[in-house]
Amino acid sequence: MKSGGPDGELAASLRYLNQRYTMPYRETKGVLTDIGTEELAHMEIISAIVYQLTKDLTVDEIKESGFDTYFVDHTLALYPVAASGMPFTATYFQSKGDPITDLIEDLAAEQKARTTYDNILRLADDPDVKDPIKFLREREVVHFQRFGEALRVVRDHLDSRNYYAFNPAFDNKPR
């Protein structure tokens, strides 16, 4: 299931929902909460696609497709793995507790997810797969834009000459 890789929906949702705790500004916490929750819905879309594509596979089709090693461990159950077959790991998502670092990570994550969807679209020929993937790709672009706006909010709260002099989530707490 693609959504279990480093650039997948599971890592994105956990990244954003965990980063929001140390985000010092309510506007950016809201963005992380909204997008993190939406990423969980995206994981559900990917899971439904994978389920629909695999639910009626025969043993011969499983063998021919190279799906046999996965089948041995999980039958046709959905289990979060990367396209390479690597199982999901928490190392796939980053949360540093520095708003600038985290939001730049989020911008990069959305671009990597968009690229992944571009690659899926190059390989897929089934419109029932391509149409939801196109929708998910569009959402990655919107998320990228929203994280760009969130980064501007963080920078607006900081001294523009000292963006990187301190971590506003840690060093500049009211005493």
C-alpha positions as a printed NumPy array, in Angstrom:
array([[  0.   ,   0.   ,   0.   ],
       [  1.742,   3.182,  -1.214],
       [  0.433,   5.318,   1.599],
       [  2.861,   3.566,   3.949],
       [  6.073,   4.868,   2.406],
       [  8.234,   7.839,   3.389],
       [  6.302,  10.143,   1.06 ],
       [  2.91 ,   8.591,   1.713],
       [ -0.237,   9.697,   3.428],
       [  0.388,   7.909,   6.735],
       [  3.762,   9.616,   7.268],
       [  2.28 ,  12.97 ,   6.242],
       [ -0.666,  12.737,   8.605],
       [  1.508,  11.719,  11.553],
       [  4.118,  14.372,  10.705],
       [  1.593,  17.207,  10.657],
       [ -0.518,  16.066,  13.593],
       [  2.594,  15.716,  15.766],
       [  4.239,  18.967,  14.643],
       [  1.218,  21.007,  15.68 ],
       [  1.965,  20.526,  19.378],
       [  5.136,  22.632,  19.267],
       [  3.875,  25.123,  16.696],
       [  3.711,  28.417,  18.636],
       [  1.036,  30.189,  16.587],
       [ -2.623,  29.196,  16.442],
       [ -2.897,  29.949,  12.706],
       [ -0.16 ,  27.465,  11.878],
       [ -1.452,  24.908,  14.381],
       [ -4.763,  25.094,  12.542],
       [ -3.11 ,  24.477,   9.181],
       [ -1.264,  21.444,  10.536],
       [ -4.436,  20.069,  12.124],
       [ -6.504,  20.582,   8.972],
       [ -3.967,  19.087,   6.596],
       [ -3.   ,  16.255,   8.962],
       [ -6.637,  15.248,   9.233],
       [ -7.107,  15.473,   5.476],
       [ -4.063,  13.248,   4.954],
       [ -5.807,  10.554,   7.021],
       [ -8.713,  10.761,   4.585],
       [ -6.242,  10.445,   1.714],
       [ -4.866,   7.285,   3.288],
       [ -8.41 ,   5.926,   3.276],
       [ -8.7  ,   6.687,  -0.459],
       [ -5.426,   4.901,  -1.216],
       [ -6.459,   1.959,   0.973],
       [ -9.783,   1.671,  -0.869],
       [ -7.99 ,   1.673,  -4.245],
       [ -5.533,  -1.01 ,  -3.138],
       [ -8.325,  -3.103,  -1.642],
       [-10.421,  -2.873,  -4.819],
       [ -7.426,  -3.826,  -6.979],
       [ -6.433,  -6.827,  -4.859],
       [ -9.618,  -8.232,  -3.302],
       [-10.362, -10.773,  -6.068],
       [ -6.834, -11.793,  -7.035],
       [ -6.25 , -15.467,  -7.648],
       [ -3.141, -17.237,  -6.392],
       [ -1.791, -17.303,  -9.967],
       [ -2.347, -13.545, -10.37 ],
       [ -0.656, -12.951,  -7.02 ],
       [  2.395, -14.936,  -8.136],
       [  2.54 , -13.345, -11.605],
       [  2.35 ,  -9.826, -10.21 ],
       [  5.182, -10.309,  -7.717],
       [  2.705,  -9.792,  -4.882],
       [  3.472, -13.238,  -3.44 ],
       [  5.938, -12.169,  -0.723],
       [  3.464,  -9.609,   0.574],
       [  0.695, -12.228,   0.37 ],
       [  2.669, -14.672,   2.523],
       [  2.821, -12.172,   5.383],
       [ -0.503, -10.351,   5.018],
       [ -2.747, -12.335,   2.637],
       [ -4.732,  -9.485,   1.057],
       [ -4.94 ,  -7.364,   4.213],
       [ -3.88 ,  -3.761,   3.927],
       [ -0.574,  -3.17 ,   5.67 ],
       [  1.341,   0.106,   5.312],
       [  4.431,  -0.441,   3.217],
       [  6.395,   1.632,   0.736],
       [  6.298,   0.741,  -2.949],
       [  9.711,  -0.878,  -2.346],
       [  8.122,  -3.244,   0.178],
       [  9.635,  -1.617,   3.262],
       [  7.137,  -1.576,   6.155],
       [  6.082,   1.751,   7.604],
       [  8.379,   3.203,  10.244],
       [  8.153,   6.34 ,  12.352],
       [ 11.501,   7.411,  10.877],
       [  9.507,   8.38 ,   7.778],
       [  8.152,  11.496,   9.423],
       [ 10.083,  14.376,  10.887],
       [  9.113,  16.592,  13.778],
       [ 11.871,  18.871,  15.065],
       [  9.904,  21.316,  17.19 ],
       [ 11.219,  24.313,  15.259],
       [  8.434,  25.97 ,  13.225],
       [ 10.653,  27.024,  10.337],
       [ 12.376,  23.64 ,  10.114],
       [  9.089,  21.75 ,  10.36 ],
       [  7.252,  23.859,   7.779],
       [ 10.109,  23.611,   5.286],
       [ 10.05 ,  19.839,   5.847],
       [  6.303,  19.931,   5.169],
       [  6.771,  21.892,   1.941],
       [  9.293,  19.293,   0.777],
       [  7.023,  16.425,   1.849],
       [  4.154,  17.758,  -0.24 ],
       [  6.398,  18.087,  -3.286],
       [  7.69 ,  14.529,  -2.82 ],
       [  4.119,  13.249,  -2.531],
       [  3.165,  15.15 ,  -5.691],
       [  6.087,  13.539,  -7.516],
       [  5.005,  10.107,  -6.269],
       [  1.507,  10.699,  -7.633],
       [  3.001,  11.92 , -10.929],
       [  4.9  ,   8.623, -11.136],
       [  1.786,   6.577, -10.343],
       [ -0.093,   8.433, -13.078],
       [  2.681,   7.549, -15.551],
       [  2.238,   3.85 , -14.717],
       [ -1.534,   3.583, -14.284],
       [ -3.955,   3.025, -17.136],
       [ -7.174,   2.378, -15.204],
       [ -9.379,   5.513, -14.998],
       [-10.768,   4.254, -11.668],
       [ -7.215,   4.529, -10.332],
       [ -6.084,   7.608, -12.245],
       [ -9.021,   9.859, -11.337],
       [ -8.633,   9.644,  -7.541],
       [ -4.838,   9.864,  -7.901],
       [ -5.269,  13.092,  -9.903],
       [ -7.468,  14.433,  -7.114],
       [ -4.873,  13.505,  -4.477],
       [ -2.126,  15.114,  -6.565],
       [ -4.144,  18.343,  -6.718],
       [ -4.499,  18.305,  -2.945],
       [ -0.721,  17.992,  -2.543],
       [ -0.35 ,  21.214,  -4.526],
       [ -2.927,  22.958,  -2.303],
       [ -1.166,  21.681,   0.826],
       [  2.144,  23.011,  -0.493],
       [  0.525,  26.421,  -0.936],
       [ -1.014,  26.358,   2.555],
       [  2.307,  25.424,   4.136],
       [  3.91 ,  28.318,   2.261],
       [  1.301,  30.624,   3.799],
       [  1.948,  29.108,   7.241],
       [  5.674,  29.74 ,   6.85 ],
       [  4.915,  33.397,   6.07 ],
       [  2.811,  33.589,   9.275],
       [  5.737,  32.252,  11.318],
       [  8.177,  34.681,   9.701],
       [  5.786,  37.584,  10.3  ],
       [  5.945,  36.796,  14.029],
       [  9.741,  36.881,  14.038],
       [ 12.335,  39.583,  13.66 ],
       [ 12.99 ,  39.375,   9.921],
       [ 16.734,  39.857,  10.463],
       [ 16.916,  36.923,  12.875],
       [ 14.771,  34.13 ,  11.4  ],
       [ 17.288,  31.486,  12.293],
       [ 18.724,  32.947,  15.495],
       [ 16.362,  31.008,  17.767],
       [ 13.531,  28.508,  17.837],
       [ 10.334,  30.446,  18.628],
       [  8.654,  27.282,  19.897],
       [ 11.383,  26.779,  22.493],
       [ 13.691,  29.775,  23.029],
       [ 11.197,  32.642,  23.056],
       [  8.629,  31.385,  25.538],
       [  6.92 ,  33.938,  27.794],
       [  8.247,  33.658,  31.324]])
